[in-house]
Amino acid sequence: MYPSLYYLFDDLFGIKIGFLKAFQMFGCMVAISFLAASYVLSLELRRKEKEGLMHSFIEKVMIGQKATVMELLEAFIIAFIVGFKGVLIALNFNDFLTDTQGYLLSTRGNLLGGLVLGGIYAYLRYREKAKQSLPEPKIVERELHPYEMVGNITLIAAGGGLLGAKLFDGLENYKDFFQHPAEYLFSFSGLTMYGGLIVGALAVLYYARKKGLSLTHLVDAAAPAIMIAYSIGRIGCQLAGDGDWGIANTAPKPGWLSFLPNWMWSFDFPHNVTNAGHQIPGCVDVHCTVLDVPVFPTPFYETMMCAILFFILWGIRKKIKTPGVLFCIYLMMNGVERFLIELIRVNIKYNIFGFEITQAQLIAPLLFLLGLSGIYYFRKKAKANEQIAS
């Protein structure tokens, strides 16, 4: 396993680059997944605008104003956080490499560094706005294309997704959450996929509606983007060994799978980032454990399944003419994929009417039914519009 890029480079190339320990494998893959999603979404929005399905719009912007109190406060807060953490890391760099997450996701920091950098950046922001100020501020109009909003959409999806993933995990593990709330809020562990998907999607839809974007065309464009992002994100789970693995699998690999590496069937996740299992003899590193019993490598399975589903969505996207239907197909695919993987995945289970079921298995059928009913709704709506037009 590769808790950070340091271990990956050491294993593949035999190169030990100390500062790469700061780049956690899971976080890096999540970042790559968002970049991939942004690229795919941008391509689709450009295509839809070119085909006349989406349109640019005029946005009014105020120019020539001096810096407001809120702008200066925002600049100060952002720079304060950077200085607060940055100075602490600079003064304790070796410890930071050993416990990157502990340094970044904690309340520890250098107060003086934060205040100094925050004050400097707020002053520079004030000077910049003063130079651009006009005797009489005015409103100007500019054309804004949907694909130009991808950056904001990605940031909103990331922020809302992280919040939702934490909230849903807190609901799933409410006893532990109330006992250690800070540990839950300030860590990358304990992220519930459906919480991130639901809250992130709602945040993006709210933003898009305020901007006047077509929500049906936007979600259609986002469907393949979300699928490929999830596929790539699961690579991070597999490489880091973040605990998102399957149930024990001690059965011998079937003969018809003999051409595959053994780890694709059953894996014990040595050097996993969660330090689960027993100590590896002779290992003196931070991550020196291996699972007591090999398990199904479910993150790898999800990576492969979602990659296939992405290519299916990508292949049919131009053939489906009814707005909203492609996203409904995504919901159905997502529901089936997640329900099935939960059958062999380690997760908290609830006893409902005598059935052992996970949170994801409760939500997945709802998404499938939502997608199915959505297809019926959008097709019926499109047919009604055609009749009115004729």
Secondary structure, 3 states (H helix, E strand, C coil): CCCEHHHHHHHHHCCCCHHHHHCEHHHHHHHHHHHHHHHHHHHHHHHHHHCCCCCCEEEEEEECCCCCHHHHHHHHHHHHHHHHHHHHHHHCHHHHHHCHHHHHCCCCCCHHHHHHHHHHHHHHHHHHHHHHCCCCCEEEEEEECHHHHHHHHHHHHHHHHHHHHHHHHHHHCHHHHHHCHHHHHCCCCCCCHHHHHHHHHHHHHHHHHHHCCCHHHHHHHHHHHHHHHHHHHHHHHHHHCCCCCECECCCCCCHHHCCCCHHHCCECCCCCCCCCCEECCCCCCCCCEECCCCECCHHHHHHHHHHHHHHHHHHHCCCCCCCCHHHHHHHHHHHHHHHHHHHHECCCEEEECCEEEEHHHHHHHHHHHHHHHHHHHHHHHHHHHHHHHC
